Amino acid sequence: MISLIIARHGNTFEAPTVPYFVGQTIDLPLTQQGQAQIHAMGAYCHALPTMPKKIYCGPLLRHQQTAQIIQHYIHSPIEISEALNELAFGLWEGLTESQIKQRWPQQFQGWTEEGRWPTDCFTETARDNWTNLKQLLIQLTNHQAEQDCVLWVTSQGKIRLLLKFVNNLWDQLARNKTFPSYKVNPGNICRCQWHRTELKIQSWNEKPLLIKP
């Protein structure tokens, strides 16, 4: 199995700013706190028994900054992948959670709790996103050795969609309305294993330990 570390980029908001939905059209940089989070992640990756041999990241500034900071610690090549871009939130872009709840209460609840795609709000399809992620996973199978470790840097929306590749998990979360329990905080990681057709979770929403390289 290929070891896959899935990382959410560092913070792009700091108090007193109220966070709002940032998809593909709002390209925010990491804050100072966000950079500190990723330095901790880089130190964590450097201390692993098997360091990531390659870093894949989304095309946004927050993705690339995260990948570049980690690269400073592990010196692995970076490949930018559109498959790891954040979702296109469409009508929700630039709005706070409370604003979205007020305007689209049913769609917001369906998406956040049950994983139902808000087709009248988002500007992409779920199928296209899952297809792109599947192709990237197949690329791992074809180009990485079985014992390799690889790092993906992306955003919360794409991390959520990866749950579809964990056996029966997506349907279970939808049925129980427990998708919020699988949210990943900025600067945190998920350690998984990929074996041809299935993603297996080892840890989820893990805060990297502050290990000095």
C-alpha positions as CSV (number, residue, x, y, z in Angstrom):
1,M,0.0,0.0,0.0
2,I,1.1,3.6,-0.7
3,S,1.2,5.8,2.4
4,L,-0.8,9.0,1.6
5,I,-0.6,12.0,3.9
6,I,-3.5,14.4,3.1
7,A,-2.8,17.9,4.4
8,R,-5.1,20.9,4.7
9,H,-3.4,24.2,4.0
10,G,-2.7,26.5,6.9
11,N,-4.9,29.3,8.2
12,T,-6.0,32.0,5.8
13,F,-8.0,33.9,8.4
14,E,-7.1,35.3,11.8
15,A,-9.1,37.1,14.5
16,P,-11.0,39.4,14.4
17,T,-11.9,38.5,10.7
18,V,-15.0,36.3,10.4
19,P,-14.1,33.4,8.1
20,Y,-16.1,33.1,4.9
21,F,-16.2,30.6,2.1
22,V,-13.2,30.7,-0.2
23,G,-13.2,28.4,-3.2
24,Q,-11.4,28.8,-6.5
25,T,-12.1,32.5,-7.2
26,I,-10.7,34.0,-3.9
27,D,-7.0,33.2,-3.6
28,L,-5.9,34.1,-0.1
29,P,-2.3,33.7,1.2
30,L,-1.4,32.0,4.4
31,T,-1.5,34.2,7.5
32,Q,1.5,34.3,9.9
33,Q,-0.3,31.7,12.0
34,G,-0.9,29.6,9.0
35,Q,2.7,29.7,8.0
36,A,3.7,28.6,11.6
37,Q,1.2,25.7,11.3
38,I,2.9,24.5,8.1
39,H,6.4,24.9,9.5
40,A,5.2,22.4,12.2
41,M,3.9,20.2,9.5
42,G,7.2,20.3,7.6
43,A,9.1,19.3,10.7
44,Y,6.7,16.5,11.3
45,C,7.2,15.2,7.7
46,H,11.0,15.4,8.1
47,A,10.8,13.3,11.2
48,L,8.7,10.5,9.6
49,P,10.5,7.1,9.2
50,T,9.6,7.4,5.5
51,M,9.4,11.0,4.3
52,P,7.1,11.9,1.4
53,K,8.9,11.3,-1.9
54,K,6.6,13.7,-3.7
55,I,4.3,16.6,-2.9
56,Y,1.2,17.2,-4.9
57,C,-0.7,20.4,-4.3
58,G,-3.6,22.4,-5.6
59,P,-3.0,25.5,-7.8
60,L,-4.1,28.1,-5.3
61,L,-1.7,30.4,-3.5
62,R,-2.5,28.8,-0.1
63,H,-1.8,25.3,-1.5
64,Q,1.5,26.3,-3.1
65,Q,2.7,28.2,-0.1
66,T,2.0,25.2,2.1
67,A,3.8,22.9,-0.3
68,Q,6.8,25.2,-0.6
69,I,7.2,25.5,3.2
70,I,7.1,21.7,3.6
71,Q,9.5,21.3,0.7
72,H,12.1,23.3,2.7
73,Y,12.1,20.5,5.2
74,I,11.9,17.4,3.0
75,H,13.3,18.5,-0.3
76,S,10.8,16.5,-2.3
77,P,9.6,17.7,-5.8
78,I,6.2,19.5,-6.0
79,E,3.6,18.8,-8.7
80,I,0.6,21.1,-9.0
81,S,-2.6,19.2,-9.7
82,E,-6.0,20.7,-10.6
83,A,-7.6,17.7,-9.0
84,L,-6.5,19.1,-5.6
85,N,-8.0,22.5,-6.2
86,E,-10.7,23.7,-3.8
87,L,-14.3,23.3,-4.8
88,A,-16.1,26.0,-6.8
89,F,-18.5,27.2,-4.2
90,G,-20.4,29.4,-6.7
91,L,-23.1,31.4,-5.0
92,W,-21.6,30.7,-1.6
93,E,-18.2,32.2,-2.5
94,G,-17.3,35.1,-0.2
95,L,-20.2,34.6,2.2
96,T,-20.0,33.6,5.9
97,E,-21.6,30.5,7.2
98,S,-24.4,32.5,8.8
99,Q,-25.2,34.3,5.6
100,I,-25.4,31.0,3.7
101,K,-27.6,29.4,6.3
102,Q,-30.0,32.4,6.1
103,R,-30.3,32.3,2.3
104,W,-30.0,28.5,1.6
105,P,-30.9,26.7,4.8
106,Q,-31.9,23.4,3.3
107,Q,-29.0,23.2,0.8
108,F,-26.5,24.2,3.5
109,Q,-27.8,21.6,6.0
110,G,-27.8,18.9,3.2
111,W,-24.2,19.6,2.3
112,T,-22.7,20.0,5.7
113,E,-24.5,17.2,7.4
114,E,-25.5,14.7,4.7
115,G,-23.0,15.4,1.9
116,R,-25.7,16.3,-0.6
117,W,-24.3,18.3,-3.4
118,P,-26.0,21.8,-3.7
119,T,-26.3,21.7,-7.5
120,D,-28.2,25.0,-7.6
121,C,-25.3,26.8,-5.8
122,F,-22.0,25.2,-6.7
123,T,-20.6,25.7,-10.2
124,E,-19.1,22.2,-10.7
125,T,-20.5,18.7,-10.4
126,A,-19.7,16.1,-7.8
127,R,-19.1,13.6,-10.5
128,D,-16.4,15.7,-12.2
129,N,-14.6,16.2,-8.9
130,W,-14.6,12.5,-7.9
131,T,-13.4,11.6,-11.4
132,N,-10.5,13.9,-11.1
133,L,-9.5,12.6,-7.7
134,K,-9.8,9.0,-8.9
135,Q,-7.5,9.7,-11.8
136,L,-4.9,11.2,-9.4
137,L,-5.2,8.1,-7.1
138,I,-4.7,5.9,-10.2
139,Q,-1.6,8.0,-11.0
140,L,-0.2,7.1,-7.6
141,T,-0.8,3.4,-8.3
142,N,0.9,3.6,-11.7
143,H,3.9,5.8,-10.8
144,Q,4.7,5.2,-7.1
145,A,6.2,2.1,-5.5
146,E,4.1,0.1,-3.0
147,Q,6.1,1.4,0.0
148,D,6.3,5.0,-1.0
149,C,4.9,7.9,1.0
150,V,3.3,10.8,-0.8
151,L,1.9,14.1,0.4
152,W,-1.2,15.8,-0.9
153,V,-1.9,19.5,-0.1
154,T,-5.5,20.6,-0.7
155,S,-8.5,22.3,1.0
156,Q,-11.4,21.1,3.1
157,G,-13.8,20.6,0.3
158,K,-11.6,18.2,-1.6
159,I,-10.6,16.4,1.6
160,R,-14.3,15.7,2.3
161,L,-14.8,14.2,-1.2
162,L,-11.9,11.7,-0.6
163,L,-14.2,10.0,2.0
164,K,-16.0,8.6,-1.0
165,F,-13.1,6.3,-1.6
166,V,-13.2,4.8,2.0
167,N,-15.3,1.6,1.9
168,N,-19.0,2.4,2.8
169,L,-18.0,5.5,4.8
170,W,-19.7,8.1,2.7
171,D,-23.1,6.4,2.8
172,Q,-22.8,5.8,6.6
173,L,-22.0,9.5,7.2
174,A,-24.9,10.6,5.0
175,R,-27.3,8.2,6.7
176,N,-26.3,9.4,10.2
177,K,-25.8,13.1,9.2
178,T,-22.3,13.0,10.8
179,F,-20.2,14.6,8.1
180,P,-19.1,17.4,10.5
181,S,-17.2,14.8,12.6
182,Y,-14.8,14.4,9.6
183,K,-13.9,18.1,9.2
184,V,-10.2,18.8,9.0
185,N,-8.8,21.9,10.6
186,P,-6.3,24.2,8.8
187,G,-2.8,22.9,9.2
188,N,-3.9,19.4,10.2
189,I,-3.3,16.1,8.4
190,C,-4.9,12.8,7.6
191,R,-2.8,9.7,7.4
192,C,-4.1,7.1,5.0
193,Q,-3.1,4.2,2.8
194,W,-4.1,3.7,-0.8
195,H,-4.4,0.2,-2.2
196,R,-5.5,0.3,-5.9
197,T,-9.2,0.9,-5.3
198,E,-9.7,1.7,-1.6
199,L,-8.5,4.4,0.7
200,K,-7.9,3.3,4.3
201,I,-7.8,5.8,7.1
202,Q,-5.1,5.5,9.8
203,S,-5.7,8.9,11.5
204,W,-7.9,11.9,10.7
205,N,-7.6,15.6,11.5
206,E,-4.3,15.0,13.3
207,K,-2.4,18.0,14.5
208,P,1.3,17.5,13.5
209,L,3.6,17.3,16.5
210,L,6.0,20.2,16.9
211,I,9.2,18.2,16.2
212,K,12.3,20.1,15.4
213,P,14.1,18.8,12.2
